[in-house]
Amino acid sequence: MKLKELAENFGKSVPFIMTTQKKYAMPACKEYSDGYAALLSKLIYLQLASVSQKEIGTLLTRERKLLELLKADSVTNSPVWFEDLCTMKSGKTRLLLSGYDLGHVLNPSAIQTGLDFSERETELFESQEMGDDALRALKLCMESQGAVTARLQREIPVLSSALKWTRKVSG
């Protein structure tokens, strides 16, 4: 779909959509996929729920990094691979923004990294100092996702009251 159609689907103006794209460094396209629209809708919903731009940006960066480490970007050569794979699906096994299904319940406290009972020679650097790994990226991603979902829970009563008031004054 084109940018104008994307904006109409959200009931927003084209400049609003373009501003949102710029805020979160989303690439502009000639044609937008359903996945791109799904991600954009989640970003708009999070903004409506008073989740800060910083929190959203951090979660977006961490999800993208995690999926890169899991090689999800190798499925396509597209510069918008992340946006294209996004879905509105949600659940305990899915990442919040992308909706990507990791195949197991996401619980950062259940991950125990560094357990190794075999004898080895001491490395010069710790594994975290040598670069990113998928478990570390998952932990960071889950920390951000937990903060955002906690914020969403706190906003439910506020949004509910706002909707009731809106219905009352508009109808």
N, C-alpha and C positions, 0 to 999 in steps of 0.2 A: 504494500500500500504506500501511497505518497504521503508526504509530510502533512498536507492539508487534511487528508482523510484520517490520518493518525490523530491529529488535533481534534477533529470533529468527533471521533470515537470516544475521546475523553471529555468532550464538552469544554475544551480549553482552546485558547487562541494559539496560532502558529508561533508567535513570539514567546508565549509561556512554555511551549514544548521545546523551542530552541534554547531558552534560558536553562531549562532543566537539563537538557543535553550538555550544555557547557558546564553547569555546576558539577556534573559527575563525569566529565570527560568522555561522554558517549559520542562515538563517531556519527557524523551526519551521512545519510545514505540517499540514493535516488529512490530506492524501494526499501520499505521496512518489513521485516519478517514478523510473524506472529510472536516469536520469541522476544524480539526487540520490543514489541508492544506490551508483552507480559512484564518485562523488566521495567519499562517506563511506568506502567500502571502501579507496580509495587512501590517505585520511588515516589510517585505522587501520593499514594496512600500513606506512606511513612511520613511524608511532609505534613499531610493533613493531621496526622496523629502526633504532631509536635516532636517527632524524632529529629534531632539536630542534623544539619548538613554534615558535620564532622563525623557523627556516629554512622550515618548512612554511607559516607565516603569510605570510612575505615572498613565497614563490613563488605562493601563492594570490592575494595582492593584485596581484602583477605580471601574472599570467595574466589575471585579471579586467580589469585596466586595459588590457592589450594588446587583448583582445577588444572592449572598449568602443571603443577607438580604431579598430579595424577594423570597427566598426559591427555586430558579431555580436549585440549586444543589441537591435538594431532588428527582428529577425525576429519577436519576440514582445513583448507588453506586460507579461509576467509579472514579478513581483518576484524570482522564482527562475530567471530566464532562464539565468544561468550554470550553476547546478546542473542544470537540465533538459537543457542541451546536452552535458553530460559523458558520456563513454563509456569503457569499459574498453579500447578499442582503443589500441594503442601502435605506435610506429615512429619512424623518423628524420624524418618530416615532421609529427609530432604533438607537441603540448604535453603535458607529463607529467601534470598533474592533470586537465585537462579532456579530454584526448585529442583536442582540436580539430585538424583537419588543415589546416595552412597551405599545403599544396600544393607545398612545396619542402623540401629538406633544411635542417634548422635548424643553422646554423653561425655563431655570432656573430662569429667572426674573419673570416668572408668578407664581412661587411657593411662597406662603405667609405662612410661618410656624409661629406657636406661637399665632395665632389668637384664643382667647378663651375668650368669654364674660361672661361665667358663674362664679359665685363666688365660690372660692375654698380656702382651707387652703393652706398657703404657704408651698412649698416643701423645704426641707433642701438643695437640690442641683438642679441646672438647668437641664433640660432634656438632654442637650448636654454633661453635666458632668457625667451623669449616663450611658452613652454608646452610641453606634451608633444607628441611626434610618435611615429608608429608605429614607426619604425626605432629610436629611442631606447628605447622601451618593449620592443621585441623584444630589444634588446641586454641590457637589465636582466633580462628574463625568462630569457634564455638563460644569463646568469651564475648566477642562482639555480638554474635547472634543472641546470646543470653541477655546482654544489656539492652538490645533493641526490643526483644520480646517482653522484657520486664517493663520497659517504657510503654509498649503497646497495652499491656495489662492495666497499667495505671491510667491510661487515657480512655479506656472503655467508658467509664461513667461520664466523663466530660463530653465525649462525642455523642453518647446517648442523650444527654441533656440538651446538647446543641441541636440534635436532630428533632427532638420533641419541640423545642422552642421554635425552630425553623418552620415546622409543620403548622404550629399554632399561629404564627404571625403571617404566614404566606397563604393560608387557606381558609 
